[in-house]
Amino acid sequence: MANDDVFDRLTTCAVDVLQVKAESVTPDANLTEDLGSSSLILVELVMAIEEEFGISVPDEAVEDIHTVEDLHRLILSLVA
């Protein structure tokens, strides 16, 4: 799966779940500080990503997700 395709699909999930503008979803955006995610909303985002990509994100991996790029790298590692 192409890197850009993964990021575009991740952006769509983030826009839907976090109710932010697509332009706000940048690799260095912090999910809580910049995009307003709480821990509960982060779980919702991970669930949306699991459904979008047909993957299962380990619970312990969620603890290491702080930025959009962290999430992007995780998705890439799970779809590879």
PyMOL Python script that loads the backbone (N, CA, C, O; Angstrom):
from pymol import cmd

cmd.read_pdbstr("""\
ATOM      1  N   MET A   1       0.857  -1.179   0.000  1.00  0.00           N
ATOM      2  CA  MET A   1       0.000   0.000   0.000  1.00  0.00           C
ATOM      3  C   MET A   1       0.898   1.235   0.000  1.00  0.00           C
ATOM      4  O   MET A   1       1.869   1.312   0.753  1.00  0.00           O
ATOM      5  N   ALA A   2       0.562   2.184  -0.844  1.00  0.00           N
ATOM      6  CA  ALA A   2       1.381   3.389  -0.992  1.00  0.00           C
ATOM      7  C   ALA A   2       1.302   4.261   0.268  1.00  0.00           C
ATOM      8  O   ALA A   2       0.246   4.409   0.884  1.00  0.00           O
ATOM      9  N   ASN A   3       2.441   4.821   0.621  1.00  0.00           N
ATOM     10  CA  ASN A   3       2.577   5.683   1.787  1.00  0.00           C
ATOM     11  C   ASN A   3       1.558   6.837   1.756  1.00  0.00           C
ATOM     12  O   ASN A   3       0.907   7.123   2.761  1.00  0.00           O
ATOM     13  N   ASP A   4       1.430   7.496   0.593  1.00  0.00           N
ATOM     14  CA  ASP A   4       0.500   8.631   0.471  1.00  0.00           C
ATOM     15  C   ASP A   4      -0.941   8.186   0.630  1.00  0.00           C
ATOM     16  O   ASP A   4      -1.754   8.898   1.220  1.00  0.00           O
ATOM     17  N   ASP A   5      -1.265   6.998   0.101  1.00  0.00           N
ATOM     18  CA  ASP A   5      -2.617   6.468   0.223  1.00  0.00           C
ATOM     19  C   ASP A   5      -2.964   6.212   1.685  1.00  0.00           C
ATOM     20  O   ASP A   5      -4.066   6.522   2.136  1.00  0.00           O
ATOM     21  N   VAL A   6      -2.014   5.644   2.417  1.00  0.00           N
ATOM     22  CA  VAL A   6      -2.219   5.382   3.842  1.00  0.00           C
ATOM     23  C   VAL A   6      -2.446   6.697   4.580  1.00  0.00           C
ATOM     24  O   VAL A   6      -3.356   6.794   5.402  1.00  0.00           O
ATOM     25  N   PHE A   7      -1.627   7.710   4.294  1.00  0.00           N
ATOM     26  CA  PHE A   7      -1.776   8.992   4.986  1.00  0.00           C
ATOM     27  C   PHE A   7      -3.112   9.650   4.646  1.00  0.00           C
ATOM     28  O   PHE A   7      -3.751  10.237   5.520  1.00  0.00           O
ATOM     29  N   ASP A   8      -3.536   9.559   3.391  1.00  0.00           N
ATOM     30  CA  ASP A   8      -4.828  10.138   2.995  1.00  0.00           C
ATOM     31  C   ASP A   8      -5.978   9.464   3.721  1.00  0.00           C
ATOM     32  O   ASP A   8      -6.900  10.134   4.185  1.00  0.00           O
ATOM     33  N   ARG A   9      -5.929   8.149   3.821  1.00  0.00           N
ATOM     34  CA  ARG A   9      -6.988   7.416   4.518  1.00  0.00           C
ATOM     35  C   ARG A   9      -6.957   7.689   6.013  1.00  0.00           C
ATOM     36  O   ARG A   9      -8.007   7.778   6.650  1.00  0.00           O
ATOM     37  N   LEU A  10      -5.761   7.821   6.580  1.00  0.00           N
ATOM     38  CA  LEU A  10      -5.606   8.197   7.987  1.00  0.00           C
ATOM     39  C   LEU A  10      -6.207   9.583   8.214  1.00  0.00           C
ATOM     40  O   LEU A  10      -6.918   9.803   9.194  1.00  0.00           O
ATOM     41  N   THR A  11      -5.922  10.508   7.314  1.00  0.00           N
ATOM     42  CA  THR A  11      -6.451  11.870   7.424  1.00  0.00           C
ATOM     43  C   THR A  11      -7.979  11.852   7.413  1.00  0.00           C
ATOM     44  O   THR A  11      -8.615  12.556   8.198  1.00  0.00           O
ATOM     45  N   THR A  12      -8.563  11.058   6.535  1.00  0.00           N
ATOM     46  CA  THR A  12     -10.025  10.964   6.464  1.00  0.00           C
ATOM     47  C   THR A  12     -10.593  10.462   7.790  1.00  0.00           C
ATOM     48  O   THR A  12     -11.589  10.998   8.277  1.00  0.00           O
ATOM     49  N   CYS A  13      -9.977   9.450   8.372  1.00  0.00           N
ATOM     50  CA  CYS A  13     -10.421   8.937   9.670  1.00  0.00           C
ATOM     51  C   CYS A  13     -10.305  10.009  10.747  1.00  0.00           C
ATOM     52  O   CYS A  13     -11.219  10.189  11.552  1.00  0.00           O
ATOM     53  N   ALA A  14      -9.184  10.718  10.760  1.00  0.00           N
ATOM     54  CA  ALA A  14      -8.963  11.757  11.770  1.00  0.00           C
ATOM     55  C   ALA A  14      -9.981  12.880  11.634  1.00  0.00           C
ATOM     56  O   ALA A  14     -10.500  13.370  12.637  1.00  0.00           O
ATOM     57  N   VAL A  15     -10.268  13.288  10.414  1.00  0.00           N
ATOM     58  CA  VAL A  15     -11.254  14.353  10.186  1.00  0.00           C
ATOM     59  C   VAL A  15     -12.623  13.912  10.698  1.00  0.00           C
ATOM     60  O   VAL A  15     -13.325  14.682  11.353  1.00  0.00           O
ATOM     61  N   ASP A  16     -12.995  12.677  10.398  1.00  0.00           N
ATOM     62  CA  ASP A  16     -14.308  12.168  10.822  1.00  0.00           C
ATOM     63  C   ASP A  16     -14.423  12.037  12.332  1.00  0.00           C
ATOM     64  O   ASP A  16     -15.422  12.452  12.919  1.00  0.00           O
ATOM     65  N   VAL A  17     -13.405  11.460  12.963  1.00  0.00           N
ATOM     66  CA  VAL A  17     -13.484  11.182  14.400  1.00  0.00           C
ATOM     67  C   VAL A  17     -13.184  12.418  15.244  1.00  0.00           C
ATOM     68  O   VAL A  17     -13.881  12.692  16.221  1.00  0.00           O
ATOM     69  N   LEU A  18     -12.150  13.159  14.866  1.00  0.00           N
ATOM     70  CA  LEU A  18     -11.722  14.300  15.676  1.00  0.00           C
ATOM     71  C   LEU A  18     -12.446  15.597  15.332  1.00  0.00           C
ATOM     72  O   LEU A  18     -12.336  16.592  16.049  1.00  0.00           O
ATOM     73  N   GLN A  19     -13.193  15.572  14.216  1.00  0.00           N
ATOM     74  CA  GLN A  19     -13.924  16.763  13.779  1.00  0.00           C
ATOM     75  C   GLN A  19     -12.983  17.956  13.586  1.00  0.00           C
ATOM     76  O   GLN A  19     -13.236  19.057  14.076  1.00  0.00           O
ATOM     77  N   VAL A  20     -11.889  17.701  12.856  1.00  0.00           N
ATOM     78  CA  VAL A  20     -10.924  18.754  12.542  1.00  0.00           C
ATOM     79  C   VAL A  20     -10.847  18.903  11.028  1.00  0.00           C
ATOM     80  O   VAL A  20     -11.334  18.052  10.284  1.00  0.00           O
ATOM     81  N   LYS A  21     -10.233  19.988  10.584  1.00  0.00           N
ATOM     82  CA  LYS A  21     -10.039  20.197   9.152  1.00  0.00           C
ATOM     83  C   LYS A  21      -8.865  19.345   8.673  1.00  0.00           C
ATOM     84  O   LYS A  21      -7.903  19.118   9.406  1.00  0.00           O
ATOM     85  N   ALA A  22      -8.964  18.884   7.440  1.00  0.00           N
ATOM     86  CA  ALA A  22      -7.918  18.030   6.872  1.00  0.00           C
ATOM     87  C   ALA A  22      -6.553  18.719   6.909  1.00  0.00           C
ATOM     88  O   ALA A  22      -5.531  18.058   7.093  1.00  0.00           O
ATOM     89  N   GLU A  23      -6.534  20.031   6.737  1.00  0.00           N
ATOM     90  CA  GLU A  23      -5.270  20.768   6.743  1.00  0.00           C
ATOM     91  C   GLU A  23      -4.574  20.691   8.106  1.00  0.00           C
ATOM     92  O   GLU A  23      -3.360  20.877   8.194  1.00  0.00           O
ATOM     93  N   SER A  24      -5.331  20.422   9.153  1.00  0.00           N
ATOM     94  CA  SER A  24      -4.768  20.328  10.500  1.00  0.00           C
ATOM     95  C   SER A  24      -4.052  19.010  10.734  1.00  0.00           C
ATOM     96  O   SER A  24      -3.227  18.898  11.641  1.00  0.00           O
ATOM     97  N   VAL A  25      -4.365  18.019   9.922  1.00  0.00           N
ATOM     98  CA  VAL A  25      -3.803  16.683  10.106  1.00  0.00           C
ATOM     99  C   VAL A  25      -2.466  16.609   9.365  1.00  0.00           C
ATOM    100  O   VAL A  25      -2.393  16.180   8.214  1.00  0.00           O
ATOM    101  N   THR A  26      -1.430  17.034  10.052  1.00  0.00           N
ATOM    102  CA  THR A  26      -0.074  17.033   9.506  1.00  0.00           C
ATOM    103  C   THR A  26       0.751  16.009  10.284  1.00  0.00           C
ATOM    104  O   THR A  26       0.392  15.658  11.408  1.00  0.00           O
ATOM    105  N   PRO A  27       1.842  15.528   9.708  1.00  0.00           N
ATOM    106  CA  PRO A  27       2.636  14.514  10.407  1.00  0.00           C
ATOM    107  C   PRO A  27       3.075  14.920  11.815  1.00  0.00           C
ATOM    108  O   PRO A  27       3.104  14.077  12.712  1.00  0.00           O
ATOM    109  N   ASP A  28       3.412  16.179  12.021  1.00  0.00           N
ATOM    110  CA  ASP A  28       3.910  16.600  13.330  1.00  0.00           C
ATOM    111  C   ASP A  28       2.813  17.075  14.285  1.00  0.00           C
ATOM    112  O   ASP A  28       3.113  17.511  15.397  1.00  0.00           O
ATOM    113  N   ALA A  29       1.555  16.996  13.869  1.00  0.00           N
ATOM    114  CA  ALA A  29       0.450  17.425  14.737  1.00  0.00           C
ATOM    115  C   ALA A  29       0.311  16.463  15.918  1.00  0.00           C
ATOM    116  O   ALA A  29       0.223  15.249  15.735  1.00  0.00           O
ATOM    117  N   ASN A  30       0.293  17.016  17.117  1.00  0.00           N
ATOM    118  CA  ASN A  30       0.083  16.222  18.321  1.00  0.00           C
ATOM    119  C   ASN A  30      -1.412  15.954  18.448  1.00  0.00           C
ATOM    120  O   ASN A  30      -2.224  16.874  18.361  1.00  0.00           O
ATOM    121  N   LEU A  31      -1.767  14.694  18.654  1.00  0.00           N
ATOM    122  CA  LEU A  31      -3.183  14.320  18.666  1.00  0.00           C
ATOM    123  C   LEU A  31      -3.969  14.985  19.794  1.00  0.00           C
ATOM    124  O   LEU A  31      -5.136  15.326  19.606  1.00  0.00           O
ATOM    125  N   THR A  32      -3.359  15.174  20.953  1.00  0.00           N
ATOM    126  CA  THR A  32      -4.083  15.799  22.056  1.00  0.00           C
ATOM    127  C   THR A  32      -3.943  17.313  22.046  1.00  0.00           C
ATOM    128  O   THR A  32      -4.938  18.031  22.143  1.00  0.00           O
ATOM    129  N   GLU A  33      -2.715  17.803  21.930  1.00  0.00           N
ATOM    130  CA  GLU A  33      -2.484  19.241  22.025  1.00  0.00           C
ATOM    131  C   GLU A  33      -2.961  20.010  20.796  1.00  0.00           C
ATOM    132  O   GLU A  33      -3.556  21.080  20.923  1.00  0.00           O
ATOM    133  N   ASP A  34      -2.700  19.464  19.602  1.00  0.00           N
ATOM    134  CA  ASP A  34      -3.039  20.194  18.377  1.00  0.00           C
ATOM    135  C   ASP A  34      -4.412  19.833  17.818  1.00  0.00           C
ATOM    136  O   ASP A  34      -5.086  20.673  17.222  1.00  0.00           O
ATOM    137  N   LEU A  35      -4.825  18.575  18.014  1.00  0.00           N
ATOM    138  CA  LEU A  35      -6.074  18.126  17.398  1.00  0.00           C
ATOM    139  C   LEU A  35      -7.191  17.872  18.405  1.00  0.00           C
ATOM    140  O   LEU A  35      -8.289  17.464  18.027  1.00  0.00           O
ATOM    141  N   GLY A  36      -6.914  18.111  19.678  1.00  0.00           N
ATOM    142  CA  GLY A  36      -7.957  18.074  20.700  1.00  0.00           C
ATOM    143  C   GLY A  36      -8.469  16.693  21.073  1.00  0.00           C
ATOM    144  O   GLY A  36      -9.597  16.569  21.551  1.00  0.00           O
ATOM    145  N   SER A  37      -7.677  15.661  20.870  1.00  0.00           N
ATOM    146  CA  SER A  37      -8.105  14.305  21.197  1.00  0.00           C
ATOM    147  C   SER A  37      -7.930  14.035  22.684  1.00  0.00           C
ATOM    148  O   SER A  37      -6.933  14.429  23.290  1.00  0.00           O
ATOM    149  N   SER A  38      -8.911  13.359  23.257  1.00  0.00           N
ATOM    150  CA  SER A  38      -8.767  12.833  24.610  1.00  0.00           C
ATOM    151  C   SER A  38      -8.405  11.358  24.475  1.00  0.00           C
ATOM    152  O   SER A  38      -8.379  10.826  23.365  1.00  0.00           O
ATOM    153  N   SER A  39      -8.127  10.700  25.583  1.00  0.00           N
ATOM    154  CA  SER A  39      -7.782   9.277  25.501  1.00  0.00           C
ATOM    155  C   SER A  39      -8.958   8.468  24.957  1.00  0.00           C
ATOM    156  O   SER A  39      -8.752   7.500  24.225  1.00  0.00           O
ATOM    157  N   LEU A  40     -10.169   8.844  25.301  1.00  0.00           N
ATOM    158  CA  LEU A  40     -11.351   8.147  24.798  1.00  0.00           C
ATOM    159  C   LEU A  40     -11.508   8.352  23.289  1.00  0.00           C
ATOM    160  O   LEU A  40     -11.814   7.413  22.555  1.00  0.00           O
ATOM    161  N   ILE A  41     -11.300   9.565  22.847  1.00  0.00           N
ATOM    162  CA  ILE A  41     -11.422   9.855  21.415  1.00  0.00           C
ATOM    163  C   ILE A  41     -10.294   9.162  20.640  1.00  0.00           C
ATOM    164  O   ILE A  41     -10.496   8.728  19.505  1.00  0.00           O
ATOM    165  N   LEU A  42      -9.120   9.059  21.245  1.00  0.00           N
ATOM    166  CA  LEU A  42      -8.026   8.348  20.593  1.00  0.00           C
ATOM    167  C   LEU A  42      -8.403   6.882  20.368  1.00  0.00           C
ATOM    168  O   LEU A  42      -8.084   6.309  19.327  1.00  0.00           O
ATOM    169  N   VAL A  43      -9.076   6.283  21.341  1.00  0.00           N
ATOM    170  CA  VAL A  43      -9.541   4.901  21.180  1.00  0.00           C
ATOM    171  C   VAL A  43     -10.530   4.825  20.017  1.00  0.00           C
ATOM    172  O   VAL A  43     -10.472   3.886  19.222  1.00  0.00           O
ATOM    173  N   GLU A  44     -11.427   5.789  19.909  1.00  0.00           N
ATOM    174  CA  GLU A  44     -12.372   5.826  18.790  1.00  0.00           C
ATOM    175  C   GLU A  44     -11.636   5.958  17.462  1.00  0.00           C
ATOM    176  O   GLU A  44     -12.004   5.313  16.480  1.00  0.00           O
ATOM    177  N   LEU A  45     -10.600   6.788  17.429  1.00  0.00           N
ATOM    178  CA  LEU A  45      -9.811   6.962  16.212  1.00  0.00           C
ATOM    179  C   LEU A  45      -9.112   5.659  15.834  1.00  0.00           C
ATOM    180  O   LEU A  45      -9.103   5.278  14.663  1.00  0.00           O
ATOM    181  N   VAL A  46      -8.535   4.984  16.805  1.00  0.00           N
ATOM    182  CA  VAL A  46      -7.864   3.710  16.538  1.00  0.00           C
ATOM    183  C   VAL A  46      -8.878   2.686  16.014  1.00  0.00           C
ATOM    184  O   VAL A  46      -8.572   1.927  15.094  1.00  0.00           O
ATOM    185  N   MET A  47     -10.073   2.664  16.593  1.00  0.00           N
ATOM    186  CA  MET A  47     -11.107   1.738  16.116  1.00  0.00           C
ATOM    187  C   MET A  47     -11.497   2.047  14.672  1.00  0.00           C
ATOM    188  O   MET A  47     -11.692   1.132  13.871  1.00  0.00           O
ATOM    189  N   ALA A  48     -11.610   3.314  14.344  1.00  0.00           N
ATOM    190  CA  ALA A  48     -11.935   3.712  12.967  1.00  0.00           C
ATOM    191  C   ALA A  48     -10.817   3.299  12.015  1.00  0.00           C
ATOM    192  O   ALA A  48     -11.081   2.860  10.896  1.00  0.00           O
ATOM    193  N   ILE A  49      -9.586   3.437  12.453  1.00  0.00           N
ATOM    194  CA  ILE A  49      -8.441   3.052  11.625  1.00  0.00           C
ATOM    195  C   ILE A  49      -8.392   1.534  11.442  1.00  0.00           C
ATOM    196  O   ILE A  49      -8.095   1.042  10.353  1.00  0.00           O
ATOM    197  N   GLU A  50      -8.683   0.808  12.503  1.00  0.00           N
ATOM    198  CA  GLU A  50      -8.720  -0.655  12.387  1.00  0.00           C
ATOM    199  C   GLU A  50      -9.754  -1.083  11.349  1.00  0.00           C
ATOM    200  O   GLU A  50      -9.504  -1.976  10.539  1.00  0.00           O
ATOM    201  N   GLU A  51     -10.899  -0.444  11.383  1.00  0.00           N
ATOM    202  CA  GLU A  51     -11.951  -0.766  10.413  1.00  0.00           C
ATOM    203  C   GLU A  51     -11.555  -0.349   8.998  1.00  0.00           C
ATOM    204  O   GLU A  51     -11.759  -1.103   8.047  1.00  0.00           O
ATOM    205  N   GLU A  52     -10.996   0.837   8.859  1.00  0.00           N
ATOM    206  CA  GLU A  52     -10.597   1.361   7.542  1.00  0.00           C
ATOM    207  C   GLU A  52      -9.543   0.495   6.870  1.00  0.00           C
ATOM    208  O   GLU A  52      -9.611   0.240   5.668  1.00  0.00           O
ATOM    209  N   PHE A  53      -8.569   0.043   7.653  1.00  0.00           N
ATOM    210  CA  PHE A  53      -7.437  -0.688   7.084  1.00  0.00           C
ATOM    211  C   PHE A  53      -7.528  -2.204   7.267  1.00  0.00           C
ATOM    212  O   PHE A  53      -6.693  -2.941   6.743  1.00  0.00           O
ATOM    213  N   GLY A  54      -8.531  -2.673   8.004  1.00  0.00           N
ATOM    214  CA  GLY A  54      -8.657  -4.107   8.237  1.00  0.00           C
ATOM    215  C   GLY A  54      -7.507  -4.665   9.052  1.00  0.00           C
ATOM    216  O   GLY A  54      -7.009  -5.757   8.778  1.00  0.00           O
ATOM    217  N   ILE A  55      -7.084  -3.898  10.069  1.00  0.00           N
ATOM    218  CA  ILE A  55      -5.958  -4.292  10.919  1.00  0.00           C
ATOM    219  C   ILE A  55      -6.411  -4.330  12.370  1.00  0.00           C
ATOM    220  O   ILE A  55      -7.501  -3.868  12.706  1.00  0.00           O
ATOM    221  N   SER A  56      -5.566  -4.880  13.216  1.00  0.00           N
ATOM    222  CA  SER A  56      -5.805  -4.884  14.647  1.00  0.00           C
ATOM    223  C   SER A  56      -4.617  -4.210  15.320  1.00  0.00           C
ATOM    224  O   SER A  56      -3.480  -4.664  15.196  1.00  0.00           O
ATOM    225  N   VAL A  57      -4.889  -3.134  16.026  1.00  0.00           N
ATOM    226  CA  VAL A  57      -3.833  -2.373  16.703  1.00  0.00           C
ATOM    227  C   VAL A  57      -3.718  -2.895  18.138  1.00  0.00           C
ATOM    228  O   VAL A  57      -4.689  -2.844  18.893  1.00  0.00           O
ATOM    229  N   PRO A  58      -2.543  -3.396  18.518  1.00  0.00           N
ATOM    230  CA  PRO A  58      -2.361  -3.875  19.895  1.00  0.00           C
ATOM    231  C   PRO A  58      -2.568  -2.737  20.897  1.00  0.00           C
ATOM    232  O   PRO A  58      -2.154  -1.602  20.659  1.00  0.00           O
ATOM    233  N   ASP A  59      -3.214  -3.059  22.019  1.00  0.00           N
ATOM    234  CA  ASP A  59      -3.494  -2.043  23.039  1.00  0.00           C
ATOM    235  C   ASP A  59      -2.233  -1.327  23.496  1.00  0.00           C
ATOM    236  O   ASP A  59      -2.247  -0.111  23.688  1.00  0.00           O
ATOM    237  N   GLU A  60      -1.134  -2.071  23.672  1.00  0.00           N
ATOM    238  CA  GLU A  60       0.094  -1.446  24.161  1.00  0.00           C
ATOM    239  C   GLU A  60       0.680  -0.466  23.149  1.00  0.00           C
ATOM    240  O   GLU A  60       1.413   0.446  23.531  1.00  0.00           O
ATOM    241  N   ALA A  61       0.370  -0.641  21.864  1.00  0.00           N
ATOM    242  CA  ALA A  61       0.878   0.274  20.834  1.00  0.00           C
ATOM    243  C   ALA A  61       0.197   1.636  20.929  1.00  0.00           C
ATOM    244  O   ALA A  61       0.788   2.655  20.572  1.00  0.00           O
ATOM    245  N   VAL A  62      -1.032   1.654  21.406  1.00  0.00           N
ATOM    246  CA  VAL A  62      -1.788   2.912  21.503  1.00  0.00           C
ATOM    247  C   VAL A  62      -1.112   3.875  22.478  1.00  0.00           C
ATOM    248  O   VAL A  62      -1.178   5.091  22.297  1.00  0.00           O
ATOM    249  N   GLU A  63      -0.469   3.342  23.498  1.00  0.00           N
ATOM    250  CA  GLU A  63       0.200   4.184  24.499  1.00  0.00           C
ATOM    251  C   GLU A  63       1.347   4.996  23.902  1.00  0.00           C
ATOM    252  O   GLU A  63       1.722   6.035  24.445  1.00  0.00           O
ATOM    253  N   ASP A  64       1.905   4.525  22.783  1.00  0.00           N
ATOM    254  CA  ASP A  64       3.046   5.200  22.164  1.00  0.00           C
ATOM    255  C   ASP A  64       2.639   6.160  21.045  1.00  0.00           C
ATOM    256  O   ASP A  64       3.496   6.723  20.364  1.00  0.00           O
ATOM    257  N   ILE A  65       1.350   6.341  20.860  1.00  0.00           N
ATOM    258  CA  ILE A  65       0.870   7.226  19.802  1.00  0.00           C
ATOM    259  C   ILE A  65       0.657   8.620  20.377  1.00  0.00           C
ATOM    260  O   ILE A  65      -0.185   8.822  21.252  1.00  0.00           O
ATOM    261  N   HIS A  66       1.436   9.584  19.869  1.00  0.00           N
ATOM    262  CA  HIS A  66       1.304  10.968  20.321  1.00  0.00           C
ATOM    263  C   HIS A  66       1.041  11.918  19.156  1.00  0.00           C
ATOM    264  O   HIS A  66       0.334  12.915  19.301  1.00  0.00           O
ATOM    265  N   THR A  67       1.612  11.600  18.013  1.00  0.00           N
ATOM    266  CA  THR A  67       1.465  12.469  16.844  1.00  0.00           C
ATOM    267  C   THR A  67       0.815  11.703  15.700  1.00  0.00           C
ATOM    268  O   THR A  67       0.694  10.479  15.741  1.00  0.00           O
ATOM    269  N   VAL A  68       0.405  12.434  14.697  1.00  0.00           N
ATOM    270  CA  VAL A  68      -0.156  11.818  13.496  1.00  0.00           C
ATOM    271  C   VAL A  68       0.890  10.909  12.862  1.00  0.00           C
ATOM    272  O   VAL A  68       0.554   9.829  12.375  1.00  0.00           O
ATOM    273  N   GLU A  69       2.155  11.330  12.860  1.00  0.00           N
ATOM    274  CA  GLU A  69       3.214  10.502  12.277  1.00  0.00           C
ATOM    275  C   GLU A  69       3.383   9.196  13.050  1.00  0.00           C
ATOM    276  O   GLU A  69       3.630   8.156  12.439  1.00  0.00           O
ATOM    277  N   ASP A  70       3.258   9.224  14.370  1.00  0.00           N
ATOM    278  CA  ASP A  70       3.319   7.980  15.152  1.00  0.00           C
ATOM    279  C   ASP A  70       2.254   7.005  14.673  1.00  0.00           C
ATOM    280  O   ASP A  70       2.515   5.816  14.490  1.00  0.00           O
ATOM    281  N   LEU A  71       1.066   7.521  14.477  1.00  0.00           N
ATOM    282  CA  LEU A  71      -0.054   6.694  14.023  1.00  0.00           C
ATOM    283  C   LEU A  71       0.182   6.201  12.598  1.00  0.00           C
ATOM    284  O   LEU A  71      -0.106   5.049  12.276  1.00  0.00           O
ATOM    285  N   HIS A  72       0.702   7.070  11.758  1.00  0.00           N
ATOM    286  CA  HIS A  72       0.999   6.716  10.368  1.00  0.00           C
ATOM    287  C   HIS A  72       2.021   5.575  10.309  1.00  0.00           C
ATOM    288  O   HIS A  72       1.826   4.602   9.581  1.00  0.00           O
ATOM    289  N   ARG A  73       3.088   5.695  11.062  1.00  0.00           N
ATOM    290  CA  ARG A  73       4.121   4.638  11.092  1.00  0.00           C
ATOM    291  C   ARG A  73       3.553   3.320  11.595  1.00  0.00           C
ATOM    292  O   ARG A  73       3.887   2.253  11.080  1.00  0.00           O
ATOM    293  N   LEU A  74       2.692   3.400  12.606  1.00  0.00           N
ATOM    294  CA  LEU A  74       2.083   2.190  13.153  1.00  0.00           C
ATOM    295  C   LEU A  74       1.227   1.498  12.080  1.00  0.00           C
ATOM    296  O   LEU A  74       1.314   0.284  11.893  1.00  0.00           O
ATOM    297  N   ILE A  75       0.413   2.274  11.389  1.00  0.00           N
ATOM    298  CA  ILE A  75      -0.432   1.698  10.333  1.00  0.00           C
ATOM    299  C   ILE A  75       0.447   1.041   9.277  1.00  0.00           C
ATOM    300  O   ILE A  75       0.182  -0.090   8.869  1.00  0.00           O
ATOM    301  N   LEU A  76       1.487   1.736   8.831  1.00  0.00           N
ATOM    302  CA  LEU A  76       2.378   1.185   7.803  1.00  0.00           C
ATOM    303  C   LEU A  76       2.986  -0.131   8.260  1.00  0.00           C
ATOM    304  O   LEU A  76       3.119  -1.059   7.463  1.00  0.00           O
ATOM    305  N   SER A  77       3.353  -0.224   9.526  1.00  0.00           N
ATOM    306  CA  SER A  77       3.967  -1.458  10.021  1.00  0.00           C
ATOM    307  C   SER A  77       2.955  -2.602  10.083  1.00  0.00           C
ATOM    308  O   SER A  77       3.328  -3.768   9.956  1.00  0.00           O
ATOM    309  N   LEU A  78       1.684  -2.274  10.276  1.00  0.00           N
ATOM    310  CA  LEU A  78       0.663  -3.308  10.398  1.00  0.00           C
ATOM    311  C   LEU A  78       0.062  -3.741   9.064  1.00  0.00           C
ATOM    312  O   LEU A  78      -0.470  -4.846   8.957  1.00  0.00           O
ATOM    313  N   VAL A  79       0.140  -2.889   8.055  1.00  0.00           N
ATOM    314  CA  VAL A  79      -0.404  -3.259   6.738  1.00  0.00           C
ATOM    315  C   VAL A  79       0.662  -3.842   5.826  1.00  0.00           C
ATOM    316  O   VAL A  79       0.347  -4.369   4.760  1.00  0.00           O
ATOM    317  N   ALA A  80       1.923  -3.751   6.238  1.00  0.00           N
ATOM    318  CA  ALA A  80       3.021  -4.247   5.395  1.00  0.00           C
ATOM    319  C   ALA A  80       3.007  -5.760   5.288  1.00  0.00           C
ATOM    320  O   ALA A  80       3.861  -6.340   4.617  1.00  0.00           O
TER     321      ALA A  80
END
""", "prot")
cmd.dss("prot")
cmd.show_as("cartoon", "prot")
cmd.util.cbc("prot")
cmd.orient("prot")
